[in-house]
Amino acid sequence: MMQLKDQVWFITGANKGLGAAIAKEALEKGYKVVATARKTEGMEKTFGDSPNLLINNLDITIDEQVRSSVNSALERFGRIDVLVNNAGYALLGYFEEMSEQSIRQQMETNVFGTMKLTREVLPIMRERGSGSIIVISSASGIRTNEGGSVYSASKFALEGWTEGIGIELLPFGIRCMLVEPGPFRTDALNVKTSVKFSDIEIDDYKQQREAMRSNFVSADQKQPGDPAKLAKALMKVLNDSNPPLRLLAGKRTAESIDQYLHGRLSEYETWRGVSSSTDFD
């Protein structure tokens, strides 16, 4: 997309996990970085003191904070070249055991918060005639697993939205990319800091619920993905002359998605005759 040495990166959820890894790599590349998070305590220690770094408090669901953070980035660095929409969390559990409020909060953060910030940044990029929008999706944005229906719904929404705006923004020199990680060794499954579980308990789900939660919690800090390696891969791909719309991350994840997509294609082929029979004669 771009090969400028003097890029300005605006990264959400940069206090930990993939966001922090991407921010560190960008700083090491000599880029200017606006590292944002709802809780910024300890970020100075994480990244060190650098004239290329601006740390901002940002809850992407709050209009005033979105505007203030973007304006602060412009005042400090004059522009935004790369927006990394990383902020979000996973709401896991069975749909029937989730309150409407918890589902709306998941969508408000993962989907509408991401859209809100992107809407604020796009006029800056359009005026310059260039820019990159990176959306951290998930393998769960391609296929879902047990206990992931609502989380996947939020990531499926981001997938369709990013693909759509990618078409709309090309005439303005703005590129979009979806990053689809599998399980990476972050605190995404930490019940104290990140992941949220369903807030209603129905007796019929008890056995399934306990097994599902145990599986998720036991996987914490055992994930095969290395955030630092993903950050390096993102930098490489982003600066390629022909970057992909989607970047899948993780060897085992790539293999499982390959099987999943072949299964979908096989299903289409099985029912192609019925599909073709629904047009007017």
Secondary structure in CASP SS format (residue, H / E / C, confidence):
PFRMAT SS
TARGET T0000
AUTHOR 0000-0000-0000
METHOD secondary structure of the structure
MODEL  1
M C 1.00
M C 1.00
Q C 1.00
L C 1.00
K C 1.00
D C 1.00
Q C 1.00
V E 1.00
W E 1.00
F E 1.00
I E 1.00
T C 1.00
G C 1.00
A C 1.00
N C 1.00
K C 1.00
G H 1.00
L H 1.00
G H 1.00
A H 1.00
A H 1.00
I H 1.00
A H 1.00
K H 1.00
E H 1.00
A H 1.00
L H 1.00
E H 1.00
K C 1.00
G C 1.00
Y C 1.00
K E 1.00
V E 1.00
V E 1.00
A E 1.00
T E 1.00
A E 1.00
R C 1.00
K C 1.00
T C 1.00
E C 1.00
G C 1.00
M H 1.00
E H 1.00
K H 1.00
T H 1.00
F H 1.00
G C 1.00
D C 1.00
S C 1.00
P C 1.00
N C 1.00
L E 1.00
L E 1.00
I E 1.00
N E 1.00
N E 1.00
L C 1.00
D C 1.00
I C 1.00
T C 1.00
I C 1.00
D H 1.00
E H 1.00
Q H 1.00
V H 1.00
R H 1.00
S H 1.00
S H 1.00
V H 1.00
N H 1.00
S H 1.00
A H 1.00
L H 1.00
E H 1.00
R H 1.00
F H 1.00
G C 1.00
R C 1.00
I C 1.00
D C 1.00
V E 1.00
L E 1.00
V E 1.00
N E 1.00
N C 1.00
A C 1.00
G C 1.00
Y C 1.00
A C 1.00
L E 1.00
L E 1.00
G C 1.00
Y C 1.00
F H 1.00
E H 1.00
E H 1.00
M C 1.00
S C 1.00
E H 1.00
Q H 1.00
S H 1.00
I H 1.00
R H 1.00
Q H 1.00
Q H 1.00
M H 1.00
E H 1.00
T H 1.00
N H 1.00
V H 1.00
F H 1.00
G H 1.00
T H 1.00
M H 1.00
K H 1.00
L H 1.00
T H 1.00
R H 1.00
E H 1.00
V H 1.00
L H 1.00
P H 1.00
I H 1.00
M H 1.00
R H 1.00
E H 1.00
R H 1.00
G C 1.00
S C 1.00
G E 1.00
S E 1.00
I E 1.00
I E 1.00
V E 1.00
I E 1.00
S C 1.00
S C 1.00
A H 1.00
S H 1.00
G H 1.00
I C 1.00
R C 1.00
T C 1.00
N C 1.00
E C 1.00
G C 1.00
G C 1.00
S H 1.00
V H 1.00
Y H 1.00
S H 1.00
A H 1.00
S H 1.00
K H 1.00
F H 1.00
A H 1.00
L H 1.00
E H 1.00
G H 1.00
W H 1.00
T H 1.00
E H 1.00
G H 1.00
I H 1.00
G H 1.00
I H 1.00
E H 1.00
L H 1.00
L H 1.00
P H 1.00
F H 1.00
G C 1.00
I E 1.00
R E 1.00
C E 1.00
M E 1.00
L E 1.00
V E 1.00
E E 1.00
P E 1.00
G C 1.00
P C 1.00
F E 1.00
R C 1.00
T C 1.00
D C 1.00
A C 1.00
L C 1.00
N C 1.00
V C 1.00
K C 1.00
T C 1.00
S C 1.00
V C 1.00
K E 1.00
F E 1.00
S C 1.00
D C 1.00
I C 1.00
E C 1.00
I C 1.00
D H 1.00
D H 1.00
Y H 1.00
K H 1.00
Q H 1.00
Q H 1.00
R H 1.00
E H 1.00
A H 1.00
M H 1.00
R H 1.00
S H 1.00
N H 1.00
F H 1.00
V H 1.00
S H 1.00
A C 1.00
D C 1.00
Q C 1.00
K C 1.00
Q C 1.00
P C 1.00
G E 1.00
D C 1.00
P H 1.00
A H 1.00
K H 1.00
L H 1.00
A H 1.00
K H 1.00
A H 1.00
L H 1.00
M H 1.00
K H 1.00
V H 1.00
L H 1.00
N C 1.00
D C 1.00
S C 1.00
N C 1.00
P C 1.00
P C 1.00
L C 1.00
R E 1.00
L E 1.00
L E 1.00
A E 1.00
G C 1.00
K H 1.00
R H 1.00
T H 1.00
A H 1.00
E H 1.00
S H 1.00
I H 1.00
D H 1.00
Q H 1.00
Y H 1.00
L H 1.00
H H 1.00
G H 1.00
R H 1.00
L H 1.00
S H 1.00
E H 1.00
Y H 1.00
E H 1.00
T H 1.00
W C 1.00
R H 1.00
G H 1.00
V H 1.00
S H 1.00
S H 1.00
S C 1.00
T C 1.00
D C 1.00
F C 1.00
D C 1.00
END
